[in-house]
Amino acid sequence: MRRALLLLVAAALVLSGCSGAEGGGTDQQKVVRWLDERPDVASVQEQDDQVVVRLEEGRTDDQVWDFVDDFGAYAAPLHALSGFRIDVDGFAAYLPPVGRGSRSRSDAQGDLVRALWFRADGRATAVTDGASVSVSTLVTAPAADVAALALDLQALDVDTGDSIRVQSADGTMGVQWSTRLDFGVDVAALRAMVALQQRFPGTGGWINGVVGATRVGVVFSPRDISLDDLREQAARLVPWLDRDKDAVGWGTLVTSPRGLRDATKDPATRAAYVALAAVPGLAPARYVDVLATDLAGFRAARRVLAAHPRAGLRSLGYAPAPAPFLGQDRDLVVETSADETPSRLASYEKVMALPDVIGVVSHAGRLELAAGIDDEQLRSALAVMRELVPREATITVSLAASRTGVRRWVGSTELAPDGKVRRGEAADEERLDDDLLQRVETTWTELVG
């Protein structure tokens, strides 16, 4: 069985330039035989168009490097090693093609240096490939360890040519930077964040330096400091924040350091923020007054805002998925007002029960759906849109490739109240999901017919 699997992936290890005149499949067979005879190789498999060599568990760092050196020395003369991924006790790394010269391991094989460091360090709970576009490598760690882990990681000074994000599982704390030598992380800001978390353990926020110009947000926990105390002490606690481009927060509130006192000058507003901070299922936000991540939080937030009408906090959003980019608000599925009628709020709550509905903009008649939506959710979503928009309005349905991450649109269609439909045009680089578009149009025709 194992030999059969190795034979299947041998082509990925051997460059196609090995012609019949140079021995045909001989190099493939040599590489397969070499791997098959290694006692430290547990398996070889194809994964996402790459070859992953998984070593037996418990290999020491020296044993791992011995394998890498042996593999390179054996495969390079055969022109067979075109780069591969190695998995060491669940910590994977990409190794580039075998090169010549005197580059250090940190320069030539920094990804493996980093993977072995994570294994020895023990704070990371997971190290995975990140979402496309927003991050290359995602490291998950407890929120209290994120900043310190990132600070120690950057001290490795390995250039793996990627964007790396160290983040808590709940998204409350994250640090992202590029390991390319022309960017790097803002070490001063990182050290300041570590010191702040040592004094205030519940502190969250972000440090985003992936494009060179670092943006920082510090969100204090009500468990560590009161809102009144933060208003008085913020300038002393976080003097290193840029007063305009960075952010400071408390509980669900996020604003600029310059605007903190003004945003909380009214006692009624402060009382509302204190009450909201005690509600589970709410997330810090800048672009709506209150941002709920689940239905229970949405309902509880409505009750708090109703109890504090003089606070002036009225906009209410629902967004279950973390933002793809660090330091940004979550993508809203629904944005409404706490003063909305009960019937419309009930309609919005129906949407919240549909996980593949990723956006409803009722005033524009726009419905955004994930491509994986099933027929039952689709019919329910279209029925809710009929409740939310005027009967004479046309509804535009847009499809995204997935529910989370950076939006990649795969088609749209306009649904008229008389049942007629008009398929939207797609750019040359877009991949249309014609089957789903047809399902949307058919369901709409049946619904209004």
C-alpha positions as CSV (number, residue, x, y, z in Angstrom):
1,M,0.0,0.0,0.0
2,R,2.7,2.4,1.0
3,R,4.8,1.7,-2.2
4,A,1.7,2.3,-4.3
5,L,1.1,5.7,-2.6
6,L,4.7,6.6,-3.1
7,L,4.5,5.7,-6.8
8,L,1.5,8.0,-7.2
9,V,3.4,11.1,-5.9
10,A,6.8,10.3,-7.4
11,A,6.0,12.5,-10.4
12,A,5.6,15.5,-8.1
13,L,9.2,14.9,-6.8
14,V,10.7,14.5,-10.2
15,L,10.8,17.3,-12.7
16,S,9.2,16.6,-16.0
17,G,12.4,17.5,-17.8
18,C,13.8,14.0,-17.2
19,S,13.4,12.6,-20.8
20,G,13.4,9.1,-22.0
21,A,16.9,9.6,-23.3
22,E,18.1,10.4,-19.8
23,G,16.7,7.2,-18.3
24,G,12.9,7.6,-18.5
25,G,11.4,6.7,-15.1
26,T,14.7,5.7,-13.6
27,D,15.0,8.9,-11.4
28,Q,11.4,8.4,-10.2
29,Q,12.2,4.9,-9.1
30,K,15.4,5.9,-7.4
31,V,13.6,8.6,-5.4
32,V,10.7,6.3,-4.5
33,R,13.2,3.6,-3.4
34,W,15.2,6.1,-1.4
35,L,12.1,7.3,0.5
36,D,10.8,3.8,1.0
37,E,13.9,2.7,2.6
38,R,14.1,5.6,5.1
39,P,13.1,4.5,8.6
40,D,12.3,8.1,9.6
41,V,9.7,8.6,6.9
42,A,6.1,7.8,8.0
43,S,4.3,8.8,4.8
44,V,4.4,10.8,1.6
45,Q,1.2,12.2,0.2
46,E,-0.2,14.8,-2.3
47,Q,-1.9,17.7,-0.6
48,D,-3.0,20.9,-2.4
49,D,-0.8,20.1,-5.4
50,Q,2.2,19.7,-3.2
51,V,4.1,16.7,-1.8
52,V,4.1,16.4,2.0
53,V,6.7,14.1,3.6
54,R,5.7,13.3,7.1
55,L,8.4,12.1,9.4
56,E,8.0,9.6,12.2
57,E,7.0,11.2,15.4
58,G,9.5,12.3,18.0
59,R,12.4,13.1,15.6
60,T,14.9,15.5,17.2
61,D,15.8,18.8,15.5
62,D,19.2,17.2,14.5
63,Q,17.4,14.2,13.0
64,V,15.1,16.4,11.0
65,W,17.9,18.4,9.6
66,D,19.9,15.2,8.9
67,F,16.9,14.0,6.8
68,V,16.6,17.3,4.9
69,D,20.4,17.3,4.2
70,D,20.3,13.6,3.1
71,F,17.3,14.1,0.9
72,G,18.8,17.1,-0.7
73,A,22.2,15.5,-1.3
74,Y,20.5,12.4,-2.8
75,A,17.9,14.2,-5.0
76,A,19.9,17.2,-6.3
77,P,22.2,15.2,-8.7
78,L,19.1,13.6,-10.1
79,H,17.4,16.9,-10.7
80,A,14.5,15.4,-8.9
81,L,13.9,17.7,-5.9
82,S,11.7,20.7,-6.9
83,G,10.7,21.7,-3.3
84,F,8.4,19.9,-0.9
85,R,6.6,20.2,2.4
86,I,7.8,18.4,5.5
87,D,5.5,17.7,8.5
88,V,7.2,17.3,11.8
89,D,4.8,16.3,14.6
90,G,2.1,18.3,13.0
91,F,4.2,21.4,12.3
92,A,4.6,21.7,8.5
93,A,7.1,23.7,6.5
94,Y,7.9,24.3,2.9
95,L,11.4,23.6,1.8
96,P,12.6,25.2,-1.5
97,P,14.5,23.4,-4.3
98,V,18.0,22.3,-3.3
99,G,20.4,25.2,-3.9
100,R,24.1,25.7,-3.9
101,G,26.1,28.3,-2.0
102,S,26.7,29.3,1.6
103,R,23.3,30.7,2.7
104,S,22.4,30.0,6.3
105,R,19.5,27.8,7.2
106,S,17.6,30.9,8.3
107,D,18.0,32.3,4.8
108,A,17.5,29.2,2.8
109,Q,15.1,27.1,4.9
110,G,13.6,29.7,7.3
111,D,10.1,28.0,7.2
112,L,11.5,24.8,8.8
113,V,13.5,26.9,11.3
114,R,10.3,28.5,12.3
115,A,8.3,25.2,12.4
116,L,10.8,23.6,14.7
117,W,10.9,26.7,16.9
118,F,7.1,26.5,17.3
119,R,7.3,22.8,18.2
120,A,9.9,23.6,20.9
121,D,8.2,26.7,22.2
122,G,4.8,25.1,22.9
123,R,2.6,28.3,23.1
124,A,1.0,27.9,19.6
125,T,-2.0,25.7,19.5
126,A,-2.1,25.5,15.7
127,V,0.0,26.6,12.8
128,T,-1.8,26.5,9.4
129,D,-2.0,28.1,6.0
130,G,-4.0,31.3,6.2
131,A,-6.8,32.6,4.1
132,S,-5.9,33.6,0.6
133,V,-5.0,37.3,0.1
134,S,-5.3,38.3,3.8
135,V,-2.5,36.1,5.4
136,S,-0.1,33.4,4.3
137,T,0.6,31.6,7.7
138,L,-1.9,31.7,10.6
139,V,-0.6,30.9,14.1
140,T,-3.2,30.4,16.8
141,A,-2.4,31.0,20.5
142,P,-4.1,32.1,23.7
143,A,-4.9,35.8,23.6
144,A,-2.6,36.5,26.6
145,D,0.3,34.9,24.7
146,V,-0.2,36.4,21.3
147,A,1.9,39.5,21.6
148,A,4.8,37.9,23.5
149,L,4.8,34.9,21.1
150,A,5.0,37.3,18.1
151,L,7.8,39.3,19.8
152,D,9.8,36.1,20.3
153,L,9.1,34.8,16.9
154,Q,10.3,38.0,15.1
155,A,13.6,37.7,17.0
156,L,14.3,34.5,15.0
157,D,14.9,36.8,12.0
158,V,14.0,34.2,9.4
159,D,12.8,35.4,6.0
160,T,10.2,33.0,4.7
161,G,8.8,35.4,2.2
162,D,5.2,35.4,3.6
163,S,2.7,37.2,5.7
164,I,2.4,35.7,9.2
165,R,-0.4,36.4,11.7
166,V,-0.4,35.3,15.3
167,Q,-3.9,35.5,16.6
168,S,-6.2,34.2,19.3
169,A,-8.9,31.7,18.4
170,D,-11.6,34.2,19.2
171,G,-10.0,37.0,17.1
172,T,-9.7,39.4,20.1
173,M,-5.9,39.7,19.8
174,G,-3.7,39.5,16.7
175,V,-0.4,40.6,15.3
176,Q,0.5,40.4,11.6
177,W,3.6,41.3,9.6
178,S,5.6,40.2,6.7
179,T,8.8,38.3,7.2
180,R,10.2,39.9,4.1
181,L,13.2,41.9,5.1
182,D,11.9,45.3,3.8
183,F,8.9,45.2,6.1
184,G,9.0,43.4,9.4
185,V,7.1,44.1,12.6
186,D,7.0,47.3,14.7
187,V,9.1,45.9,17.6
188,A,8.6,49.0,19.8
189,A,4.8,48.7,19.5
190,L,5.0,45.0,20.1
191,R,7.0,45.4,23.3
192,A,4.6,48.1,24.5
193,M,1.7,45.7,23.9
194,V,3.4,42.9,25.8
195,A,4.0,45.3,28.8
196,L,0.4,46.4,28.7
197,Q,-0.9,42.9,28.8
198,Q,1.3,42.1,31.7
199,R,-0.4,44.9,33.7
200,F,-3.9,44.4,32.1
201,P,-4.2,40.7,31.2
202,G,-7.5,41.1,29.4
203,T,-6.2,43.6,26.9
204,G,-6.9,42.7,23.3
205,G,-6.4,44.5,19.9
206,W,-4.1,44.3,17.0
207,I,-0.8,45.3,15.5
208,N,-0.9,45.1,11.7
209,G,2.3,45.8,9.9
210,V,1.9,43.7,6.8
211,V,2.2,46.6,4.4
212,G,4.9,48.4,6.2
213,A,2.9,51.2,7.8
214,T,1.9,49.7,11.1
215,R,-1.7,50.2,12.5
216,V,-2.3,49.5,16.1
217,G,-5.5,49.1,18.2
218,V,-5.6,48.5,22.0
219,V,-8.9,47.3,23.4
220,F,-9.1,47.3,27.2
221,S,-11.1,44.8,29.2
222,P,-13.7,46.0,31.7
223,R,-12.3,43.3,34.0
224,D,-9.0,45.3,34.2
225,I,-10.0,48.9,34.2
226,S,-13.2,51.0,34.4
227,L,-14.3,53.2,31.5
228,D,-14.1,56.3,33.8
229,D,-10.5,55.4,34.7
230,L,-9.5,54.8,31.1
231,R,-10.9,58.2,30.0
232,E,-8.6,59.8,32.6
233,Q,-5.5,57.6,32.1
234,A,-5.5,56.7,28.4
235,A,-2.9,59.3,27.4
236,R,-0.6,57.9,30.1
237,L,-1.3,54.2,29.5
238,V,-0.9,54.3,25.7
239,P,1.2,57.3,24.8
240,W,2.8,55.3,22.0
241,L,-0.5,55.2,20.0
242,D,-0.8,57.6,17.1
243,R,-3.7,59.9,18.1
244,D,-5.3,59.8,14.7
245,K,-4.4,56.6,12.7
246,D,-4.4,54.1,15.7
247,A,-7.4,53.0,17.8
248,V,-8.2,52.6,21.5
249,G,-11.2,50.8,22.9
250,W,-13.0,49.5,26.0
251,G,-15.5,46.6,25.9
252,T,-17.5,47.1,22.7
253,L,-16.3,50.7,22.1
254,V,-13.5,51.4,19.6
255,T,-12.4,55.0,18.6
256,S,-9.3,57.0,18.0
257,P,-7.1,58.0,21.0
258,R,-7.9,61.6,20.2
259,G,-11.7,61.0,20.2
260,L,-12.0,58.7,23.2
261,R,-13.0,61.4,25.7
262,D,-15.4,63.1,23.3
263,A,-17.1,59.8,22.4
264,T,-17.8,59.0,26.1
265,K,-18.3,62.5,27.5
266,D,-22.1,61.9,28.0
267,P,-22.9,60.0,31.2
268,A,-25.8,58.2,29.5
269,T,-23.5,57.0,26.8
270,R,-21.0,55.7,29.3
271,A,-23.7,53.9,31.2
272,A,-24.8,52.2,27.9
273,Y,-21.3,51.1,27.1
274,V,-20.9,49.7,30.6
275,A,-24.1,47.7,30.2
276,L,-23.1,46.5,26.7
277,A,-19.7,45.3,28.0
278,A,-21.5,42.8,30.2
279,V,-23.3,41.2,27.2
280,P,-21.8,38.0,25.7
281,G,-21.7,37.7,22.0
282,L,-20.8,41.4,21.2
283,A,-17.5,42.5,19.5
284,P,-15.7,45.8,19.4
285,A,-16.7,47.9,16.4
286,R,-16.0,51.3,14.9
287,Y,-18.6,51.6,12.1
288,V,-21.7,50.6,14.0
289,D,-22.6,51.4,17.6
290,V,-23.1,47.8,18.6
291,L,-21.9,44.7,16.7
292,A,-23.4,41.3,17.6
293,T,-21.8,38.0,16.7
294,D,-24.7,35.8,17.5
295,L,-28.5,36.0,17.7
296,A,-28.6,36.0,21.5
297,G,-26.1,38.9,21.6
298,F,-28.2,40.8,19.0
299,R,-31.4,40.4,21.1
300,A,-29.6,41.4,24.3
301,A,-28.0,44.4,22.7
302,R,-31.5,45.6,21.6
303,R,-32.7,45.3,25.2
304,V,-29.7,47.4,26.4
305,L,-30.2,50.1,23.8
306,A,-33.9,50.2,24.6
307,A,-33.0,50.8,28.3
308,H,-30.6,53.6,27.4
309,P,-32.5,55.8,24.9
310,R,-30.5,58.9,25.8
311,A,-27.2,57.3,25.0
312,G,-27.5,58.0,21.3
313,L,-26.3,54.5,20.3
314,R,-28.8,53.3,17.8
315,S,-27.0,51.4,14.9
316,L,-26.9,47.7,15.4
317,G,-25.0,45.1,13.3
318,Y,-24.8,41.4,13.1
319,A,-21.6,39.7,11.9
320,P,-20.8,36.1,13.0
321,A,-17.5,35.7,11.0
322,P,-14.2,37.3,12.0
323,A,-12.8,40.0,9.7
324,P,-10.4,38.7,7.0
325,F,-8.0,41.6,7.6
326,L,-6.6,42.4,11.0
327,G,-7.9,45.5,12.7
328,Q,-11.0,45.8,10.5
329,D,-14.6,45.5,11.6
330,R,-16.3,42.2,10.7
331,D,-18.3,42.1,7.5
332,L,-21.9,42.9,8.3
333,V,-24.6,40.4,7.4
334,V,-27.3,42.9,8.7
335,E,-27.2,46.5,9.7
336,T,-30.3,48.0,11.3
337,S,-31.5,50.4,13.9
338,A,-32.5,49.6,17.5
339,D,-35.6,51.8,16.7
340,E,-36.7,49.5,13.8
341,T,-40.2,48.1,13.9
342,P,-40.7,44.7,15.5
343,S,-41.8,43.1,12.3
344,R,-38.6,44.2,10.4
345,L,-36.4,43.1,13.3
346,A,-38.2,39.8,13.2
347,S,-37.4,39.5,9.5
348,Y,-33.7,40.3,10.1
349,E,-33.6,37.6,12.8
350,K,-34.9,35.1,10.2
351,V,-31.8,36.0,8.1
352,M,-29.5,35.4,11.0
353,A,-30.7,31.8,11.2
354,L,-29.5,31.2,7.7
355,P,-25.7,30.7,7.8
356,D,-25.2,30.9,4.0
357,V,-26.7,34.4,3.8
358,I,-23.7,36.7,4.1
359,G,-25.3,40.1,3.4
360,V,-28.6,41.8,3.4
361,V,-28.8,45.5,2.3
362,S,-32.6,46.0,2.4
363,H,-32.6,49.7,1.3
364,A,-30.7,48.8,-1.8
365,G,-32.6,45.5,-2.4
366,R,-29.3,43.5,-2.3
367,L,-29.0,40.0,-1.1
368,E,-25.6,38.3,-0.8
369,L,-25.3,34.5,-0.7
370,A,-22.6,31.9,-0.3
371,A,-22.2,29.5,-3.1
372,G,-22.9,26.5,-0.9
373,I,-26.4,27.6,0.1
374,D,-29.0,24.8,-0.1
375,D,-32.5,25.0,-1.5
376,E,-34.3,25.5,1.8
377,Q,-32.1,28.4,2.9
378,L,-32.3,29.9,-0.6
379,R,-36.1,29.9,-0.5
380,S,-36.2,31.3,3.0
381,A,-33.8,34.1,2.1
382,L,-35.8,35.2,-0.9
383,A,-39.0,35.1,1.1
384,V,-37.4,37.4,3.8
385,M,-36.3,39.8,1.1
386,R,-39.9,40.1,-0.1
387,E,-40.7,41.1,3.5
388,L,-37.9,43.7,3.7
389,V,-38.1,45.5,0.3
390,P,-41.1,47.2,-1.3
391,R,-43.2,44.9,-3.5
392,E,-42.4,46.9,-6.6
393,A,-38.6,46.7,-6.1
394,T,-36.1,44.6,-8.0
395,I,-33.9,42.4,-5.8
396,T,-30.2,41.9,-6.8
397,V,-28.7,38.6,-5.7
398,S,-24.9,38.3,-5.6
399,L,-23.1,35.1,-5.1
400,A,-19.7,34.7,-3.3
401,A,-17.4,31.7,-3.5
402,S,-17.5,31.2,0.3
403,R,-19.1,32.6,3.4
404,T,-15.9,33.8,5.1
405,G,-12.7,35.5,4.1
406,V,-12.1,37.8,1.3
407,R,-15.1,38.0,-1.0
408,R,-14.7,36.5,-4.5
409,W,-17.9,37.0,-6.4
410,V,-19.1,34.3,-8.8
411,G,-22.1,35.9,-10.4
412,S,-25.3,38.0,-9.9
413,T,-28.9,38.1,-11.1
414,E,-31.7,40.7,-10.8
415,L,-35.1,39.4,-9.7
416,A,-38.1,41.5,-10.7
417,P,-41.4,41.5,-8.8
418,D,-43.2,40.0,-11.8
419,G,-40.9,36.9,-11.8
420,K,-38.7,38.0,-14.6
421,V,-34.9,37.7,-14.2
422,R,-31.9,39.3,-15.7
423,R,-28.5,37.6,-15.4
424,G,-25.6,39.9,-14.6
425,E,-22.5,40.1,-16.7
426,A,-19.2,38.8,-15.4
427,A,-15.7,40.1,-15.9
428,D,-13.4,37.9,-18.0
429,E,-11.5,36.7,-14.9
430,E,-14.6,35.8,-12.9
431,R,-15.8,32.2,-12.6
432,L,-19.6,32.1,-12.8
433,D,-21.6,29.7,-10.8
434,D,-24.3,29.2,-13.5
435,D,-26.0,26.2,-11.7
436,L,-26.6,28.2,-8.5
437,L,-27.7,31.3,-10.5
438,Q,-30.2,29.1,-12.3
439,R,-31.5,27.8,-8.9
440,V,-31.9,31.3,-7.6
441,E,-33.9,32.4,-10.6
442,T,-36.1,29.3,-10.6
443,T,-36.8,29.6,-6.9
444,W,-37.7,33.2,-7.3
445,T,-40.1,32.5,-10.2
446,E,-41.8,29.8,-8.2
447,L,-42.0,32.1,-5.1
448,V,-43.7,35.0,-6.9
449,G,-45.6,33.0,-9.4
